[in-house]
Amino acid sequence: MSEVLVLVEHVEGQIKKVTLELLTLARKLGTPSAVWAGPGYSADAKAKLAEHGAEKIYVADAADITDYVVAPKVDLLQQLVSSASPAAVLVAATAEAKEIAGRLAVRTDSGVLTDVVGLEDGAVADQSIFGGGVNVRSRVTKGTPIIAVRPNAVPVEAAAAAGAEEQVSVAVSDASRTAKVVERVKEEKGARPELTEAAIVVSGGRGVGSAENFSIVEKLADSLGAAVGASRAATDAGWYPHQFQVGQTGKTVSPQLYIAAGISGAIQHRAGMQTAKTIVVINKDPEAPIFEIADFGVVGDLNQVVPQLTEEIAKR
Ligand code: FAD
């Protein structure tokens, strides 16, 4: 079976869940080979990748791979595409990895599919496009399929594999040294899961009414072990930090459960959340457009419904 390259997403050596999802999907297309770019590789990382189906692990852990924004990672993948002739390259549909995918496609004269939410034999992909308004089935017809998959698109399945390590040295070209990372600023994270990776997201909108009142959204999120999101109306009003904005100009989430409280469901908000598996809406206006995409809806005042829901969940 052909190799399928999976670009590992990691922060300070910790592998992100989306990588395990990519390894799960990669097995549909061939034999997964993980590609580790940058410092932080460890025995724990190796074990985790092997437990999730990585037959081979290419390790390029030189610091300059991550010092120069995305270009060295493109150099690395281009080198591996040329030496391993993989059946496909899978990356996460994050802002950085989508840029890598696009550049790699140009360099290897291949087709690229982004915002993929499902994958089948023959690298036929389900894509959520036009801000989530349309789903299409697509297949790359030229070169090596380069596929960017949204976090939370598939459940992780473990599968033991060899995890055979192969060190790779990449000559970072001068062209790749034109944009250097000068500082990394950590996102405020706290104890909650990261928004784009969370299995459950509870979001609040203008209906929440104030920054202080976002505490009821946070309490519901904490009772469920969820991340907190917000509509742009809420972030623009300064009620919640911009980094938690969900939507076209915010983050794209695809959790198992999305709870929208006091959000009307503008197309720009839907673009970031409508591939969630189950959508629960709490809104006092029965005509709010977000009910069109809701699996379950409560017509009511969120100031009453959200605390009641939190209390009920806490009892269980
Ligand atoms: P509103 O539309 O004002 O809706 C508030 C809702 O709360 C209403 O449905 C109301 O019935 C309900 N409500 C009020 N009080 C209560 C209560 N007590 N209990 C229950 N329900 C209550 N928006 C995003 O979210 N993300 C984006 O990334 C984004 N990008 C954009 C990009 C562009 C280029 C543009 C033009 C717009 C973008 N927007 C984005 C803005 C978007 O168009 C909407 O304005 C925004 O999503 C509205 O936020 P909202 O639903 O919280 O507010």
Boltz pocket constraint, residues with backbone or C-beta under 6 A from the ligand:
constraints:
  - pocket:
      binder: B
      contacts: [[A, 204], [A, 205], [A, 206], [A, 207], [A, 208], [A, 230], [A, 231], [A, 232], [A, 233], [A, 234], [A, 245], [A, 246], [A, 247], [A, 248], [A, 249], [A, 250], [A, 251], [A, 261], [A, 262], [A, 263], [A, 264], [A, 265], [A, 266], [A, 267], [A, 268], [A, 269], [A, 272], [A, 282], [A, 283], [A, 284], [A, 285], [A, 288], [A, 300], [A, 301], [A, 302], [A, 303]]
      max_distance: 6.0
